[in-house]
Amino acid sequence: MNAPSFAFPSADHIAAAKQELAASEDHLFIDGEFVAASDGATLDVENPASGEHLAQVASAGVADVDAAVRAAHRALHDGPWATMPATERAALLWRLADAIEADAHDFALIETLDNGMPYAQALMAAVPMAVDALRYNSGWATKLGGETLPSGAPGEWFSYTLRQPVGVVAAIAAWNFPLSMACGKLAPALAAGCTIVLKPAEQAPLSAVRLARIVQQVGFPKGVINILPGLGSVAGQALVDHPLVRKITFTGSTAVGKALLRASANDLKRVTLELGGKSPAVVFGDADLGPAIEAAAMGVFFNTGQICVARSRLFVEETVYDEVVEGVAGFIRNLKVGDGLEPGSMLGPVISRAQLERIESYISGGAAPAAGGRRIGDRGYFIEPTLFTGLDLDSPLAREEIFGPVVVAVPFKRGDLDAVASAANDTSYGLAASIFTRDLSTAHRLARRIDAGLIEINGGAPMQFSLPFGGFKQSGLGRENGREGVEAFTELKSVSIRLA
């Protein structure tokens, strides 16, 4: 989408939004209707910028999950979705994108209150990403065909393939980009003709609840989209276990992804996992250092480090190591960390007290940081971006995913790309990597050697939905986005007809 006009919400607008969220009785969206949780369970949602209560939403239980999955199953096999032309599915996805775009400022405000991200980031990046996911994938609804194939059997045969929807999809999303994550999972599944049950993260469910209202207004048939706030241990597990769910798409931690994969083996559900990372950024001495330093810093500090592709290991050629380290330290000193609704805030809080304490435990467990590393204030969950130097690569800070604004800088000697690649690959993850150099031969050669699903050279780009996205090793299974991301929601069927 085109970036919306920037308008910072007024104090009255913010107060009214908070009042509406606190007073609302948002429920589960099942079979086209809003209903209360069958057992009356609720989730308390807090504002991470203050730690204060923000809202209360229904929390789905096992019975609610069963009702939603069965509604999705009916819509897939018996309702109008089963016979709806692909052009109409595409049009519905586009209308949903239009409706979100028209409501961009309110969605952005909800994201900031619920997740903590700066309002400018929510409005200019997160909401457009959600809209772009829907519009890009809408085009695939009319393009998922099979092919005719030659036969080697005796006689005359006509053989072809079909792509058909895999079935009911369970989508379990992470909390770091709630709206764009939700739309990024809905869009390809619906384009492929599936129906879906979405469980947003319990830490930040409010934009998904607002999305359900938009879905209802746009006119999707009942049961096609179901949205269930709830606990991962209850609603998420029930979705994974449900026999009518045929596909799971999950974004979250590697530990949870492994547990989900084990559970899905019971009935061989199809699975796409987008998991953790410990991604490298490699800066060569010939790089344009000004832009490289800024890109490397924001490659880990963006969204307060709560991004799966965070470039949290910074490898720098020794000839420019001191300059780059000082540049990143200076960048840290100039970053404004604050409430996402305060003008000028570049980083917001982390999502919760538990996440803050986890990050602090990593920081306190290592050597003294070269920059940052302190908690900011005692209200909300704010922490300074943090830079470590002089650490061994076996340190937990250099090996484990922290999911916070923490980066470890390590020098390397130029000349042996295999050694650089070996250091970059010395991790159980393989999600992303950045390379900074003016020598495109070096860039291409190193890109081939690094084990990662996404390689960016001399900068970072917003999510490009035409490019497959996913990880090597323990960073996941399968790919999202692009043709591969949509085809992951289909089954391939071969048909042969004997002609003579």
Secondary structure, 3 states (H helix, E strand, C coil): CCCCCCCCCCHHHHHHHHHHHHHCCECEEECCEEECCCCCCEEEEEECCCCEEEEEEECCCHHHHHHHHHHHHHHHHCCHHHCCCHHHHHHHHHHHHHHHHHCHHHHHHHHHHHHCCCHHHHHHHHHHHHHHHHHHHHHHHHCCCCCEECCCCCCCEEEEEEEEECCEEEEECCCCCHHHHHHHHHHHHHHCCCEEEEECCCCCCHHHHHHHHHHHHHCCCCCCEEECCCCHHHHHHHHHHCCCEEEEEEECCHHHHHHHHHHHCCCCCEEEEECCCCCEEEECCCCCHHHHHHHHHHHHHHHHHCCCCCCCEEEEEHHHHHHHHHHHHHHHHHCCECCCCCCCCCECCCCCHHHHHHHHHHHHCCCCCCECCCEECCCCCEECCEEEECCCCCCHHHHCCCCCCEEEEEEECCCCHHHHHHHHCCCCCCCEEEEECCCHHHHHHHHHHCCCCEEEECCCCCCCCCCCECCCHHHEECCECHHHHHHCCEEEEEEEEECC
